[in-house]
C-alpha cells in the first residue's frame, strides 16, 4: 500500500499532500510503501514527517521511479 511519496530533494510527503503537488505537474522520484494493506500502521520501519502538513508518514520500503 502506497502511504507517501518523495521528491528529488528527498523530502517526504503524505499521499494527501502529494495529490496537491501532482496537480501542479510535479513527479515523485520514489513511492513509500507499507506492507499490510488492511492496516498500514502494522508494518513499518521508518517514520518521517510530511514536508507540507507535518503528519507522520510510516513506511517499510522505498520504491524508486524512473
Secondary structure, DSSP 8 states (H G I E B T S, - for coil): -EEEEE-TT--EEEHHHHHHHHTTT---SEEEE-S-SS-TTTS-SEEEE-TTT--EEEESEEEE--
